[in-house]
């Protein structure tokens, strides 16, 4: 897991707090389509399994998992669209 000290500038932020599997991945799949190649999506969640699911989703779908920030209440996961 790549934890970040400073958040990258996100082009789109999507709040999926209180959503669990598989909805968080469905939201990710739809949200990544809303940004351009090279841009960064910020996914805000409180779902612990997203820490495993999102990097794996990025690997499967050819996107870059930039990292995560844990601020105690929520996780902010950053994904760069590559294709």
Protein Blocks (a to p, Z undefined) as FASTA:
>chain_A
ZZdfbdcddfbdcdfehiacfklmmmmmmmmmmpcehiacddddfbfklmmmmmmmmmmn
opacfbdcdehjaccdddddfZZ
